[in-house]
C-alpha cells in the first residue's frame, strides 16, 4: 500500500512538475531552494515556490486534523480527503485554471503524508525519498554485515514506486496534458476503497487496542 501511494505521489509530482515548468508539488526541499535562489535574483518565480510550500504545509495540517478526528479510521479518512483534493485539482485543470490546480495538488500531497502518522509523527514519508534512501543505504550495510538480508527491500520498493509513478505521470502528461490528473484522482479513490477493506493496516497499534477495550 505504501509503495502504491508513493507511486501515485510520483505520478502527481511529475504532472505538476511539467505543468509548472520545473516546480514540485510534493518535494518541498527543491521548492525551498528555488525560493531562496529566486529571492536573491529577485525573480518572479519565488512567489510560486512560496505558494507551493504554504499549500503543502496547509495540506499536512488539514490531513493531520482529519486523521485525528477519524481516530481508528484515520488512514482511510485521509485517503478520501486526498482523492477529493486530486479530483478538485483535475477539475480545475480541465477548466484551464492551472495555478489553482497546482496549489490543490500541493495541498493533496501534503495531506497524503499524514496517512501513516502515529502519535503526531509521520512513520512513512510518501512523497519525498531522501530519508528513504538514507534508510536504504543503512539497511544494505546491515545486510552486508550479517543483519537482515532483506531489510532494505521495503525502502527500495518505496523509492521504485515513486520513480515508476513519475515515469507514468510524465508519459500521461505528454499524451493528454493536465487531464492526466484524472488518472491520479481515480487511482487514489481506488486506494481509498482498498484501505477501507484493510482497516488494521491503517490504524496505529495503540488506537486498535483502545478500540478493542471499548468493545
C-alpha positions as CSV (number, residue, x, y, z in Angstrom):
1,X,0.0,0.0,0.0
2,X,2.8,2.4,0.9
3,X,4.5,1.7,-2.5
4,X,1.2,2.3,-4.3
5,X,0.7,5.6,-2.6
6,X,4.3,6.6,-3.3
7,X,3.7,5.7,-7.0
8,X,0.6,7.9,-7.1
9,X,2.6,10.7,-5.5
10,X,5.4,10.3,-8.1
11,X,2.7,10.5,-10.8
12,X,1.2,13.7,-9.4
13,X,4.6,15.3,-8.8
14,X,5.7,14.6,-12.4
15,X,2.5,16.1,-13.8
16,X,2.8,19.1,-11.5
17,X,6.5,19.5,-12.5
18,X,5.6,19.6,-16.1
19,X,2.7,21.9,-15.6
20,X,4.8,24.5,-13.7
21,X,7.9,24.1,-15.8
22,X,10.2,22.9,-13.1
23,X,8.5,23.2,-9.7
24,X,7.3,20.4,-7.4
25,X,4.0,19.7,-5.7
26,X,5.4,17.2,-3.2
27,X,9.1,17.8,-2.9
28,X,9.4,21.0,-0.8
29,X,13.2,20.9,-0.4
30,X,13.5,21.6,-4.1
31,X,11.0,24.4,-3.9
32,X,12.7,25.9,-0.9
33,X,16.0,26.0,-2.9
34,X,14.2,27.7,-5.8
35,X,12.6,30.1,-3.4
36,X,15.9,31.2,-2.0
37,X,17.5,31.5,-5.4
38,X,14.5,33.4,-6.7
39,X,14.7,35.9,-3.8
40,X,18.4,36.5,-4.4
41,X,17.8,37.1,-8.1
42,X,14.5,39.0,-7.5
43,X,12.8,36.5,-9.8
44,X,9.0,36.3,-10.0
45,X,9.0,32.5,-9.7
46,X,9.9,32.9,-6.0
47,X,6.2,33.7,-5.3
48,X,5.2,30.4,-6.9
49,X,7.7,28.4,-4.9
50,X,6.5,30.1,-1.7
51,X,2.8,29.4,-2.5
52,X,3.5,25.8,-3.1
53,X,5.4,25.4,0.2
54,X,2.5,27.1,2.0
55,X,-0.1,24.9,0.3
56,X,1.9,21.8,1.2
57,X,2.1,22.7,4.8
58,X,-1.6,23.6,4.9
59,X,-2.3,20.1,3.4
60,X,-0.3,18.4,6.2
61,X,-2.3,20.4,8.8
62,X,-5.6,19.5,7.2
63,X,-4.6,15.9,6.8
64,X,-3.5,15.7,10.4
65,X,-6.8,17.2,11.6
66,X,-8.9,14.9,9.5
67,X,-6.8,11.9,10.7
68,X,-7.1,12.9,14.4
69,X,-10.8,13.4,14.0
70,X,-11.3,10.0,12.3
71,X,-9.2,8.2,15.0
72,X,-9.0,4.5,14.2
73,X,-10.2,5.2,10.6
74,X,-7.6,7.9,10.1
75,X,-5.8,6.3,7.2
76,X,-9.0,5.8,5.2
77,X,-10.3,9.3,6.0
78,X,-7.1,10.9,4.9
79,X,-7.1,8.9,1.6
80,X,-10.6,10.0,0.9
81,X,-9.6,13.6,1.6
82,X,-6.6,13.3,-0.8
83,X,-8.8,11.7,-3.5
84,X,-11.2,14.6,-3.2
85,X,-8.4,17.2,-3.5
86,X,-7.0,15.4,-6.5
87,X,-10.4,15.4,-8.1
88,X,-10.8,19.1,-7.5
89,X,-7.3,19.7,-9.0
90,X,-8.2,17.7,-12.1
91,X,-11.5,19.6,-12.5
92,X,-9.7,23.0,-12.2
93,X,-7.0,21.9,-14.7
94,X,-9.7,20.8,-17.1
95,X,-11.3,24.3,-16.9
96,X,-7.9,25.9,-17.6
97,X,-7.3,27.1,-14.1
98,X,-3.8,25.7,-13.9
99,X,-2.5,27.8,-11.0
100,X,-5.3,26.9,-8.6
101,X,-5.0,23.3,-9.7
102,X,-1.3,23.3,-8.9
103,X,-1.9,24.6,-5.4
104,X,-4.6,22.0,-4.9
105,X,-2.0,19.3,-5.9
106,X,0.4,20.6,-3.3
107,X,-2.4,20.6,-0.7
108,X,-3.2,17.0,-1.6
109,X,0.4,15.8,-1.4
110,X,0.8,17.4,2.0
111,X,-2.3,15.6,3.2
112,X,-1.1,12.3,1.8
113,X,2.0,12.4,4.1
114,X,-0.2,12.1,7.1
115,X,-1.7,8.7,6.1
116,X,0.9,6.7,8.1
117,X,1.0,9.2,11.1
118,X,1.2,7.9,14.6
119,X,1.4,10.0,17.8
120,X,1.7,13.1,15.7
121,X,4.7,11.8,13.8
122,X,5.0,10.5,10.2
123,X,6.0,6.9,10.2
124,X,6.4,6.6,6.4
125,X,7.1,9.5,4.1
126,X,5.3,9.0,0.8
127,X,6.2,12.0,-1.3
128,X,9.9,12.6,-0.6
129,X,12.7,10.0,-0.8
130,X,15.8,11.4,0.8
131,X,15.0,9.8,4.2
132,X,14.0,6.6,2.4
133,X,17.3,6.4,0.5
134,X,19.2,7.0,3.7
135,X,17.4,4.1,5.4
136,X,18.0,2.0,2.2
137,X,21.7,2.6,2.4
138,X,21.8,1.8,6.1
139,X,19.9,-1.5,5.7
140,X,22.1,-2.5,2.8
141,X,25.1,-2.1,5.0
142,X,23.4,-4.1,7.8
143,X,22.7,-6.9,5.3
144,X,26.3,-7.0,4.2
145,X,27.4,-7.2,7.8
146,X,25.2,-10.2,8.6
147,X,22.0,-8.5,9.6
148,X,18.6,-8.8,8.0
149,X,19.3,-9.9,4.4
150,X,16.1,-8.3,3.0
151,X,15.6,-5.4,5.4
152,X,16.4,-2.9,2.6
153,X,13.7,-4.2,0.2
154,X,10.8,-2.2,1.6
155,X,12.7,1.1,1.2
156,X,13.8,0.1,-2.3
157,X,10.2,-0.7,-3.3
158,X,9.1,2.7,-1.9
159,X,11.7,4.5,-3.9
160,X,10.9,2.4,-7.0
161,X,7.2,3.2,-6.7
162,X,7.9,6.9,-6.7
163,X,10.2,6.7,-9.8
164,X,7.8,4.4,-11.6
165,X,4.9,6.7,-10.9
166,X,6.8,9.7,-12.1
167,X,7.6,8.0,-15.3
168,X,3.9,7.2,-15.8
169,X,2.9,10.7,-14.9
170,X,5.3,12.2,-17.4
171,X,4.2,9.9,-20.1
172,X,0.5,10.6,-19.5
173,X,1.1,14.4,-19.5
174,X,2.9,14.1,-22.9
175,X,-0.2,12.5,-24.3
176,X,-3.2,14.3,-22.6
177,X,-1.7,17.3,-20.8
178,X,-3.2,18.3,-17.4
179,X,-6.1,15.9,-18.0
180,X,-3.6,13.3,-16.8
181,X,-4.6,14.3,-13.3
182,X,-7.8,12.4,-13.6
183,X,-5.7,9.2,-13.6
184,X,-4.2,10.2,-10.2
185,X,-7.7,11.1,-8.8
186,X,-9.0,7.7,-9.9
187,X,-6.0,5.8,-8.6
188,X,-6.3,7.5,-5.2
189,X,-10.0,6.7,-5.0
190,X,-9.3,3.1,-5.6
191,X,-6.6,3.1,-2.9
192,X,-9.1,4.6,-0.5
193,X,-11.6,1.9,-1.3
194,X,-8.8,-0.7,-0.8
195,X,-7.8,0.8,2.5
196,X,-11.4,0.7,3.7
197,X,-11.2,-3.1,3.5
198,X,-7.9,-3.2,5.4
199,X,-8.6,-1.0,8.4
200,X,-6.0,-2.7,10.6
201,X,-3.1,-1.7,8.3
202,X,-4.0,1.9,8.7
203,X,-4.7,2.1,12.4
204,X,-1.8,2.6,14.8
205,X,-1.5,-0.2,17.3
206,X,-2.5,1.9,20.3
207,X,-5.6,3.0,18.5
208,X,-6.6,-0.5,17.7
209,X,-6.0,-1.5,21.4
210,X,-8.2,1.4,22.5
211,X,-11.0,0.3,20.1
212,X,-10.8,-3.3,21.4
213,X,-11.0,-2.1,25.0
214,X,-14.1,0.0,24.1
215,X,-15.8,-3.1,22.7
